[in-house]
């Protein structure tokens, strides 16, 4: 691994776009090529998984399926973007019974279907939804499905309700906050949102990480084919224990390869570069 090949977790501050923050990291560490996984809204803060150099090619191979957030929901407040921007009005609402709040939070668990926020990065005919929304144009988004693995009430100081939630990749916490408020019979917006983790990634003061600790593909021993794999040659392996169209990672002393096997046992190279070293 050269000095440009890095994997680490950064902590984005509030009211900074993910892209702007990424450029500041690039300048800070004098990195030539840099990328991240899992955009955060400007008003949100917390974990960003950052890779640089050749490790940027690994971002799509990390298991980020479970993401955990801490959020604060402002009950009675209404916003077009479901956050602190674009606030329309604030209603004074009666305090809720704690039992009712816990019941609503519990009802969120499991698979839920909902519409993403109109102010989101979703594309409509090639244009970001938030750009259309800012221009007061019609924004019609398709329903999406997410899974809420767990949700926990942290604090309720009316009208602010704080909770910790673990969700599947691609979930919109702003929309989930709106669902919670609506089930309580009021409007609501997120006044604070912090991403605590993405998969196994947590913030640890920009510590360099080993990619192998975060790639969950099945490991396979292909040392007898090392030289062929190193140069991406066509290989056919007949083994009843090998799953077809299933991703494997073969790790050698000086490189690794991410592969699949087609229905005929032919290797398909997903990522193969002999210069990778950890």
C-alpha positions in Angstrom: 0.0 0.0 0.0 1.5 3.4 -0.9 0.8 6.6 0.9 -2.1 7.5 -1.5 -4.0 4.2 -0.8 -6.0 4.8 2.4 -9.2 3.8 4.0 -10.5 5.6 7.1 -13.7 7.0 8.7 -14.2 10.8 8.8 -16.7 12.7 10.9 -18.5 15.4 8.8 -19.6 18.5 10.7 -23.0 20.0 10.5 -24.0 22.5 7.8 -21.3 21.4 5.4 -22.0 19.4 2.2 -20.4 15.9 2.0 -18.6 17.0 -1.3 -17.2 20.2 0.2 -16.0 18.3 3.3 -14.4 15.6 1.1 -12.4 18.3 -0.7 -11.1 19.7 2.6 -10.0 16.2 3.6 -8.3 15.8 0.2 -6.3 19.0 0.8 -5.6 18.2 4.4 -4.0 14.9 3.7 -2.6 15.9 0.2 -4.5 13.1 -1.6 -4.8 13.0 -5.3 -7.9 10.8 -5.7 -10.6 10.4 -3.1 -14.1 9.2 -2.7 -16.7 8.3 0.0 -19.7 6.1 0.5 -23.1 7.2 1.8 -23.8 10.9 1.3 -24.9 12.9 4.3 -27.3 15.9 4.1 -25.6 19.3 4.9 -27.6 19.6 8.1 -26.5 16.1 9.2 -23.2 15.2 10.8 -21.2 12.0 11.6 -19.6 9.0 9.9 -18.4 9.2 6.3 -16.4 6.2 5.0 -13.5 7.7 3.0 -11.1 5.9 0.6 -8.3 7.4 -1.5 -6.0 6.2 -4.3 -6.7 2.8 -5.6 -8.8 2.0 -2.5 -11.6 4.1 -4.0 -12.4 1.1 -6.2 -13.3 -0.8 -3.1 -16.1 1.5 -1.9 -18.8 -0.6 -3.6 -17.5 -3.8 -2.0 -17.9 -2.9 1.7 -20.9 -4.1 3.7 -22.7 -1.0 4.7 -26.1 -2.6 4.9 -26.8 -1.6 8.5 -26.6 2.1 9.3 -27.2 3.7 12.8 -28.3 7.2 13.5 -29.2 9.4 16.4 -32.0 11.8 15.4 -34.0 14.5 17.1 -37.6 15.1 15.8 -39.2 18.5 16.4 -42.9 17.8 16.8 -45.2 20.4 15.4 -42.7 22.0 13.1 -43.2 21.7 9.3 -40.6 21.9 6.6 -40.7 21.2 2.8 -37.3 19.4 3.2 -38.2 17.7 6.5 -35.2 19.3 8.2 -34.2 22.7 9.5 -34.2 24.2 6.0 -37.3 25.4 4.3 -39.4 25.7 7.5 -43.0 26.6 6.6 -44.5 27.0 10.1 -44.3 25.8 13.7 -47.5 24.6 15.5 -47.7 24.5 19.3 -48.8 20.9 20.0 -49.9 19.2 23.2 -47.4 17.0 25.0 -47.7 13.3 24.2 -48.1 10.4 26.6 -44.8 8.4 26.8 -46.7 5.2 26.2 -48.1 6.5 22.9 -44.6 7.6 21.7 -43.2 4.1 22.5 -46.1 2.5 20.7 -45.5 4.6 17.6 -41.7 3.9 17.6 -42.3 0.2 18.0 -44.7 0.3 15.0 -41.8 1.6 12.8 -39.8 -1.6 13.2 -39.6 -4.0 10.3 -40.0 -3.3 6.6 -41.7 0.0 5.7 -42.6 1.6 2.4 -42.6 5.4 1.9 -41.7 8.2 -0.4 -38.2 9.7 -0.2 -38.1 13.5 0.6 -38.7 15.8 -2.3 -35.5 17.5 -1.3 -33.3 14.5 -1.9 -30.6 13.4 -4.4 -33.0 11.0 -6.2 -33.0 11.6 -9.9 -36.1 12.3 -12.0 -35.4 12.1 -15.7 -31.8 12.8 -15.0 -32.4 15.8 -12.7 -31.9 15.7 -8.9 -35.2 15.9 -7.0 -33.9 18.7 -4.8 -33.1 20.9 -7.8 -36.7 20.5 -9.1 -38.1 21.2 -5.6 -36.0 24.4 -5.2 -37.5 25.6 -8.5 -41.0 24.8 -7.3 -41.5 22.2 -10.0 -43.5 19.0 -9.6 -41.5 16.3 -7.8 -43.1 12.8 -8.1 -40.9 10.1 -6.5 -41.6 6.4 -6.5 -42.1 4.6 -3.2 -39.0 2.9 -1.7 -38.8 0.1 0.9 -36.4 0.1 3.8 -36.0 -2.0 6.9 -35.8 -0.6 10.4 -33.8 -3.1 12.4 -34.1 -1.3 15.7 -35.4 2.0 17.1 -34.9 3.2 20.7 -36.2 6.3 22.5 -33.3 8.3 23.9 -35.1 11.3 25.3 -38.4 13.2 25.1 -38.4 16.8 26.1 -41.5 18.2 24.5 -41.6 19.1 21.6 -38.3 17.4 20.9 -38.1 13.6 20.6 -34.7 12.0 20.3 -34.2 8.4 19.1 -31.5 6.0 18.0 -32.3 4.0 14.8 -30.6 1.3 12.8 -31.8 0.9 9.2 -30.9 -0.7 5.9 -28.8 1.0 3.3 -30.6 3.8 1.4 -33.1 4.7 4.1 -34.1 8.3 4.6 -34.3 9.2 8.3 -36.0 12.5 7.4 -38.9 10.5 5.9 -39.0 8.1 8.8 -39.1 11.1 11.2 -42.1 12.4 9.2 -43.8 9.0 9.5 -43.3 9.0 13.3 -44.8 12.5 13.6 -47.7 11.7 11.3 -48.6 8.6 13.4 -48.7 10.9 16.4 -51.1 13.1 14.4 -48.8 16.1 13.9 -46.2 17.5 11.5 -42.5 17.0 12.3 -39.0 17.7 11.1 -35.5 16.6 12.0 -33.7 19.3 14.0 -30.6 17.1 14.3 -29.2 14.0 12.7 -25.9 12.2 13.5 -24.8 9.0 11.7 -23.1 6.9 14.3 -22.0 4.0 12.1 -22.1 2.4 8.6 -21.9 -1.3 8.8 -18.8 -2.0 11.0 -17.4 1.5 10.3 -17.2 3.9 13.2 -15.2 7.1 13.7 -11.8 6.5 15.3 -9.9 9.7 14.8 -9.0 9.1 11.1 -7.3 5.8 11.8 -6.1 3.9 8.8 -8.1 0.8 8.3 -7.5 -2.6 6.6 -10.0 -3.1 3.8 -10.0 -6.9 4.4 -11.8 -6.3 7.8 -14.7 -4.7 6.0 -15.1 -6.9 2.9 -17.6 -9.7 3.8 -17.2 -11.8 0.6 -16.5 -15.5 1.2 -12.8 -16.2 1.2 -11.6 -18.9 -1.2 -8.2 -20.6 -1.5 -7.0 -20.4 -5.1 -3.2 -20.4 -4.5 -2.7 -23.1 -7.1 -4.1 -20.6 -9.7 -2.2 -17.6 -8.4 -0.2 -16.8 -11.5 -3.2 -17.1 -13.8 -5.4 -15.0 -11.5 -2.6 -12.4 -11.2 -2.8 -11.6 -14.9 -6.5 -12.1 -15.2 -6.4 -15.2 -17.3 -9.5 -17.3 -18.1 -9.9 -20.2 -15.7 -12.5 -22.9 -15.4 -12.9 -24.6 -12.0 -15.3 -27.5 -11.5 -16.0 -27.8 -7.8 -19.4 -28.7 -6.4 -18.8 -26.6 -3.3 -18.4 -23.4 -5.3 -21.6 -21.3 -5.5 -22.5 -19.9 -8.9 -22.9 -16.1 -9.2 -21.7 -15.7 -5.7 -18.8 -13.3 -4.8 -15.6 -14.6 -3.4 -12.3 -13.0 -2.4 -9.0 -14.7 -3.0 -6.2 -13.3 -0.9 -2.5 -13.8 -1.9 0.7 -12.5 -0.4 1.0 -9.5 -2.7 -2.5 -8.9 -4.1 -6.1 -10.0 -3.9 -8.9 -10.6 -6.3 -12.7 -10.4 -6.1 -14.4 -12.9 -8.4 -17.5 -14.8 -9.3 -18.1 -18.1 -11.0 -20.7 -18.4 -13.8 -22.9 -21.4 -14.4 -20.1 -23.2 -16.2 -17.4 -22.6 -13.5 -15.7 -19.8 -15.5 -14.1 -17.1 -13.3 -15.4 -13.6 -13.8 -13.1 -10.9 -12.4 -14.9 -8.3 -10.5 -11.8 -6.6 -9.2 -8.3 -7.9 -9.9 -5.1 -5.9 -9.5 -1.8 -7.3 -8.5 -0.6 -4.0 -7.1 -3.0 -4.1 -4.1 -1.2 -4.8 -0.8 -2.3 -4.5 2.8 
